[in-house]
Amino acid sequence: MSEKSFVLSELVALIAERSKNRLAMRIEGEGSVRVSRFMPPQHAGEGDMSFLSDPAYAEAMKASAASVLVMREKDARAVFGEALPARTILLCDNPYAFFAFASQFLYPVERVPGIHPQAYVEEGAEVDPTATVDVFAVVRKGAKIGANALISAGVYVGENAVVGADTVIYPNAVLYHDTVVGEGCCIQSGAVLGGDGFGFAPFQGEWVKIPQRGRTVIGNDVEVGANTTIDRGALEDTTVGEGTKIDNQIQLGHNDRIGKHCVMASCVGIAGSTTVGDHVMIGGAAMINGHITIPSGSAIGPATAVTGWGKEPKQLTGFFPALGMREFKLTAATITRLPEMRKELKSLQREVEELKALIRKGEA
């Protein structure tokens, strides 16, 4: 990955445009300083930027030799006092977001526009002249590759699939036929989009395959992690909304509808025909049942099994914490006896009510 340098004021202008002017930034000091990377404050030097998001590093920021310090204004006043020092400080309401936006410009994904001689682009495919199709990539007929897109080595783009402008698809990812990927997306290595959903009809003790005729449709600015699989719909489309970030080794079943700006940590599994609203957060290894709706704004903790949901957004965490082996065996043995213990408890409750009734009669 290449590294670039920018004059700070130019970098701020680029970030303002990319963030749609939602990130408040103000340069205190020299805006013409040139920067090329981020470094921890204790290791930073000339040409480096350091940002403060954890108060534990406040003293290190104060002593840092970085060319630019990126801080919230209240943190800068707390560290340096009301009179800021004669050095370059970028006052920003979200230093961590500044770090993310700036890194996109400092460390751009390398592209060499054109089709590699050892790539295979079938007749009838459309590849924008500014796009890159790397060695051993396959682009089938009817597929459309947008401007400045990157189709890395070994990627397969099936018939009539669409890859939007500025999207990056890393080596050995697979887009089945009719799959649609929006603009500005990132598809990591080994991801499979548009494979058949797990659809089988029971018939006399056997399972009969149901051809999956829907598509997989990915919105703009979506990231799909390595070895993640998103199945195509059975009849209608499986969809992932704009801005959603999906980690590695996640499975999304057929006909799932994932909202906008959701985030899922690794190894999440969502069964088919489940709807996930906007801005939902799902922790690693959570398992979610099919044919349910999770409202916008909800959160699911790691390793949580979700079998149903009400109408309101909420936070659910249902994992069982780790125990020592002896404690775990005792707990597991107790859990297996819960149905029997429940019956015993109900019997005891009836006996207590009967005794209370006898006592009341005696008192009368």
C-alpha angles and dihedrals in degrees: 000000000000124000125218135189128223140186103250095237090052092049091050090052091051092049091048089056095045093047090048089240092295095121112078111220135170129176117223110193129000113005094184094070112122119232132186109171149006121251135174108271094247092054101036124113141161113342092017131116126209126192131203119219099136117062089214088077096051095106092046089053090051091055097036121126091209116137090227131027116202112205145145110260093242090052092048091052090047092051101039104019128242092306105066116215124257095265137095114280123172106211108208134166092223114027093178091056089047088054090051095047094043093049090059089062097038095049107032122178109257117244132180105193116228141055117291113236090239095050119099116227111175122223109268096035118120118220119179111234090238093053125098123227108183134206117305092003115142124214113182129210117289093021118131124210115194133221117297092359118149120220103186130208116302096008117147118212110186132215116302092000117147127216114189129224118288093010118144120210113187126215122304098005116144129219111187122213118301093011113148123208118184132222125296094014128147119214112187127216119292096014115144118207122186101014117150117287118238096264121155132149118220112237125172094326093318135096119237116202117239111211110238109230103171127089139238110241120189120193128222123293094016123148120207116192131228116291092003116146126208112185125217118246123266094229105342129038131282105226138194117194131232118288097010116147119210120189130215126301097013125150122211114185129221118292093013114151113205117190133225125294096004121151127210126186122217126300097018113154123201119185121222129291095020121141119213116191128221124294094014118157119208123188125222120289094008112155118212126193124232129255096030133115123227110199123234115273096029126135130208121197126227120287090007119152111216115194099164145354141208127228099270130076114252144151119260128188119171109158120130111237120237117266137187113273095255093047091046093052091049091047093047091049090051093049092053089055095050096101090051092044090050091056091048091050092051090049091051091048090054091049091050091051090049091050091049090052092051091049091051090051091050091051091050 
